Amino acid sequence: MATDKPHMNLVIVGHVDHGKSTMMGHLLYKLGVIDQRAIDTYAKQAEETGTGATFKFAWVLDRLKEERERGLTIDLAFNRFETDKYYYTMIDAPGHRDFVKNMITGASQADAAILVVSAKKGEFEAGLSTGGQTREHAFLLLTLGVKQVVVAVNKMDDVTVDWSEERYNEVKDEVSDLMKVIGFDMASVPFVPVSGWTGDNLLEKGDRMKWYDGVTILETLNQFQQPEKPLDKPLRIPVQDVYSITGVGTVPVGRVETGILKPGDQVVFMPSGKLADVKSIEMHHTEIDRAIPGDNIGFNVKGVSRIEISRGDVAGPPGDPATIASEFIGQIIVIQHPTAITAGYTPVLHAHTAQVAVTFSELLAKINPRTGETTEEKPSFLRAGDSALVRFKPLRPLVIEEFAQFPEFGRFAVRDMGSTIAAGVVREITEKGTPGR
């Protein structure tokens, strides 16, 4: 899809079953990205598998057979669409708890987000509960640097809601309070009451919510601002997948976070230290002569095989490669933990596309998240809600950068037992690693 419009990455997040896929599938249909014939086919297939025709819009995004049979969104489905102002790549992130790691990858690539919240009685409350993903996803969006968010209050058509302004306000107030506590500037977060099923307020206003005089989802997408592109920083491309294509060779896939990549450049993949020559670059199956921050690309490299590169590696220039950290100090906020975190705790750290087990080697200080002041030196444990400085030791080589220099690589989430325990930023890399697996 050739277009001169500025490019933005949009991630769709929210609690499982809150209607993300249906809403976005319907939006793509209304934008003309998917035709009526395809929708009819999806509806027929959905009925045949017993998921019911109500799943037809969701099926636009859930292309994997396994996802269709389970009725879940598992992998990141990439779709492209245009608004009057922007050319968007849409990252539909899974809401199901097992797949939060994919959601982290999606959100870390996003310039903007739609947080989908169901207004349906019972569903909304489940999403906002302690273990609910509405809370977890809002935390992660802010930690991963996505500050441009619209909240879509979905399922306004549900019988328990019946297009009620009162219920919408109730949901809006509770979500606003939650996001305010997390640290969002609520003056710049629009709320839109929608029905993913009927399409009300996606592209145009419906007549069933005359009490609402705000913007539609499409209008909010046109109002987002394109972030400044860090073109002058050294090249950094976190690898999401690597393919070996017959007749072409090794093709890593990822999003350019900083810098510029051109055919003929030499790159080094960290942490392995493998050097490669860039032969060609593709974006959405079209060859391009340079890739800039925000571009989701595949680049054909010579000099390395597919098995020498893996997800989580970061490509950079040989003269200024990505940093390998053997030890770093992170500032975290503990989102949830069943008991308490003590030194020696070893969960999994997620940063950009990497996942590495990491040990909390020392709890340095509890801090006031608003002011950054220390409230307790060397605490013996951390509980949910605490902000702290922690010394971390990755169990194997990890590419990560200091937040002050590379915010794109200085954010991380900590996960254990199927949920996000903490989220944070890298304050200081105290020990650098050497290249090699």
N, C-alpha and C positions, 0 to 999 in steps of 0.2 A: 504494500500500500504506500505509494509515493505521496508525500504531502509536505508542504512547506510550513505547516503549523508547528509551534513549539511542542516538544514531546514531554509527557508527564507519566509517571508510574503511579497507579492507584491501587491500593490494597483494600479488600472488603473483609472486615472482621466482625466478630460477634459470636454469641453463644450458639451452641449446636441447636438446630431446629428453629432458630429465630427467623429463618426465611431468606438468608443471604442469596443462595443460588437462584431461588425463584425470582427474587426482586431483580437481580442483575441480568438473569436470562430474559426477563420481560423488558428490561431497559434496552438490551441489545436488539431485541425484536422490534421495539418501537423506533429505535434508531436506524432500522433497516439493515443491520449487520446480519441478521438471520431472516430468511424468508418464511412465509406462511407454510409452504410445503414442508420445510424442515420441521417446523413446529408441529404440524399434523402428524408427521412420521414419529416424532418423539412421543407425542401423546398416545399414539397407537402402541408403540413399544412399551411405554410405561404401564398401560392398561394390561398388556399381555404378561408382564412380569409381576403384576399384582401390586405395584406401587401406586397405581391409580393415576388418572389423567391430570390430577392436580400437580403432579411432579413434572409436567411437560416443560415448563420454563427452566426448572432446575437442571433438566437433562441436557440443555444446551451447554452447560458447563461441565456436567459430570460425564465426561466421555468414556472414562475407563469402565470396562464391563463390570469389574468387581465393585466399583462405586455404585453402579446402577443397581446391582443385586442387593447391596447392603443399604442403599438409600443414604449414603454418606459421601461427602466431598473429601477425598483423600489427598490427592496431589494438588500442586498449584496449577490451575488452568489459566493459561495465558490467552487473553482475547484483546483485540484491538478495536477501538472505535474512535470516532471524531465528534467533538462538539464544535460550536461556532468558532471557538477560540483555540482549543487544544487537540492534539492527537494523543490519545491515552492508550497505554498498555495496562490492561486490568489484570490484577493478580487476585484470583479468588482464593482466599486462604481458608483452610479447613477450620471449622469450629470445634470438631470433635477432639476431646482431650488428648487422645493418642497422637494427634497430628499437630500439636502446638509447635513442634520443632520446625515444621514446614511453614507455619504461620510466622515464626520468628524470621526465617529466611525471607519470606514475602514482605514483611513489614520493614525489614532492614533495607529493602530495595525501594521503598515507596517514598514518593514526594507528598502524597496526600492519602487520606483514608476515609472510607465510609464505615462508621460503626453502626451495625444493624442491631436494633433492640426491639424485641417483640412486645407489643402492648397487651397481648393476650393474657388474661388472668391466669396466674400460676406459672406460666412460662417466663414472664418478666421477672417475677420474684426469684425463680430458680437461677436466672442469669446473674442476678445481683447478689445472691447469697455468697457466703464466704468461699465456697468452692466453685462459684459460677464463673463462666468465661467472660462475662461482660466486664467485670472488675479486672480480671487478669489481662484481657486484651487492651483495656484502656491504659493500664500500667505499662504494658509492653510498648504500646504506640509511643508514649511519651519518652520512655527510656531509649527506644530505638530512633528517637529524633523526629518522629512524624508529628508535627505540631498543627498541620492543616487537616482538620477533621470536621466532617458533617455527621450528625447523628440522625439516622433514619429510624423513626418510630414506626415499625412495620406492623402488619396484620390489623390495621384499623378496621378492616372489613369483618374481623372475627365476631362471632355472635356474643362473646363475652365483652366486646368493646363497642360494637355497633356505631362506629364513627364518632364516638363520644369525645367532646372537647375536654370534659372533666378528667377522663382517663388519660388522655394525651398529656394534660398539664401535670397530672400526678407522676407519670413516667418521666416527663421532662425534668421536673423538680428533683426527683431522686437521682437521676443520672447526672444532672448538673452538680448536685452536692458531691457525688462520688468523684467526678472529674476535677472538681475544684480542689478537693483534698489531695488528689494525686499531683496537682500542679498545673493543670491546663488553665489558660486564660479564657474564661467562658464567654467574654465579650466577643470573641472571634470564632465561637463554635455555633454554627446554625443547627437548629432542630427542625426536621421536616416530617409531618405525619404522612405516612404512605401506605398503600396496599400493593405489595409485590404481585398479588394475584390479579386484582382488577386493573392495576396500572395507575391508580390515582396519585397525582403529584410526582410521578416519575419524570415525564416530559411536560405534561400540561396539567392544569388544575382540574380536578373532578368537581362535580356539583354536589358531592355528598358531604363535603367538609367546608361549607360556605363560611364557617366561623374562622377559618384559617386564611390569613392574607399575606403569608410570607412567600418565600421562594420555593421552586420545585428542585428536585435532585439535580436535574440538568443545569439549572441556573447556578446552583452552588458549585458545580464542576467548572463552570465558566468563570466563577469568581475567585477560584484558587489562584495563587501566584506561583509562577515558576521559580524554584530556588536558583540562586546563582550557581553557575557551574564552575567547580574548582579546576579550571583548565591549566592553571599555572603550577599546580602541585605535581609531584612525581606520579607517574602512572601506577594505579592500583586496580587490579581486576580479580575479585574473589571468584574462584572456579566453582560453578554449581554442578556441572556434569562434564564428562569427557567422552567423546565418541571416536570410534575408529571407522572412517568412511572409505569404502572401497574406491580406489582411483583418486582419492583426495589425500587421505592420511589422518593424522591426529587432529581432532577439532575440540578444544576446550570451549565450554559455553559459560557465559557469566555476564554480569553487568559492570560496565566501566564506572567506577566510583569517582576516581580522580585522574587528571592527566589526559593525554591524547595517545591513541594507538594508530599507527599507520603500517600498511604493508611494507616490508623491508626492515622494520624495526627488529631489534633483538630483545628478548625478554628473559627474565630468570624467574622460575617458579620457586617460591618459598613455602614450606621449610626445607624442601629437598635440595635446593640449590641447582636444579637442572636448567641449563641454558637452551634456548630455542630461537629459531628464526621465524618471523611471522610472514607467511606467504600471501594470505588473503584474509579479508574480513567480510562477514555477512551479517546483515540484520534483517529479520523477517524474510529470509530466502532471497535477499537482494544484495549483490556485492556492493560494498561501500569503500571509499578511498581513505576514510579516517573515522575513528570512533571516538566519541567524546562522553563525558560523564552523563549518566542516565540511559545510555544506549545498552540494550540487551543484545549481545552479539555472540556469534560463533566465530572463532578465528583459527585458521589452518596453520599449524606450526610444524616446522621441520627440525629434526635433531632429537626429538623425544618420542617415546612410544606412549600409547594410551595408559599402559600400566605404571608408567613413571609419574603420572599426574593424577591427583585425586581431588574430590570435592573438599573444600576447605583450604586448598592451596591458594596462594595469591601471586598473580603475575605482576612484575614490576621491572623497571629498567635495571640492567646490570650495575650501573653506577650508583643507584640509590634504591636498593631492593627493599621489599617489605620487611618489617622487623619481626624477628623470632624472639618471643619472651620465654625465659625459663622461670622468671619470677616477676610479679608485678603487684602494685598496690591498687586496689579498686575501691571506689566509693559505692556502696550498695544500699538498697532499701529492701528489707525482708518483707516479701508480699504475704507469704504464708509458710508455716512449718508446724507440724503436729505437736512438737515439743519445743526444744531449744537447740540452737546451733552452737557447737563448741569447736575449738581448734582441733584439727585432725579430720573434720568432716570432709568427705570426698564425693560430691555430686558431679553432674556433667555441665560444663560451660558451653553455651552456644554464642558464637560471635560471627557475624556475617554468614558465611556458609559452613563454618567449621563447628565441629562438636568434639570436645576433648574433656576427659575426666580431669578435675582440678581439686587440689586440697586447700582448704582454709588453713594455712599453716600458722597464722597468728592473727588474733583479733586485736587490732591496734587501738581503736577508739570508737565510742558511740558519738554521733554528732547530731546537731540540730540541722535537719535537711534544709530549712529555710535560710539559716544564717551561715551554716558551715562550721559553727563553733563546736568545740569538743565539749561533750557533757559528761563523759566518763572515760578515763584512760584505761587501756588494757582490760576491757570487760571480760568476765569469765564465760559469758554466753550471750547469744542474740535471740530475740523472739520476734514474732510477726509484728510489723510496724516500726521496728528499729531501723535507723540509718546508721551506717558504720563504715569505718575504713578497715579493710582487711588485706593481709598479705596472702597472695595466692601463688600456688605452685602447680602449673600444668603437669600432668603425668607423661605427656609426650609433646614433641615440638608443636607450638601454637603460634600462628601469626596474628599479632594484635598490635595496635598502635596507641599512643597516648591521646586521650580525647582532645586535649588542647590543640594538638597538631593535625590529627586526622579524626574528626568526630565520627566519620563513616565507619572507622575501624576501632573506635575507642569505646563502643557500647557492647554490653553483653547481658545475657540472661542466664540464670542458674536454675537447672531443673533436676528433679529427683522424684521418684515414685509417681511418675506420670503427671506431675504438675510443676508450675513455675514457682520456685522457692524465693528467688530474689532477682533483682535486675540492677544493673549498675554501669558505671563508666570507669575507664582506666585512668587513674590519676598519674601514675609514674611506673615506668618499666625499670625495675631495680636490677635485673640481671638479664642480659641478652644471650640468646642461644646461638649455636653455630649451625650452618646448613647441614642437612642430612636427616634421614628418617630416624 
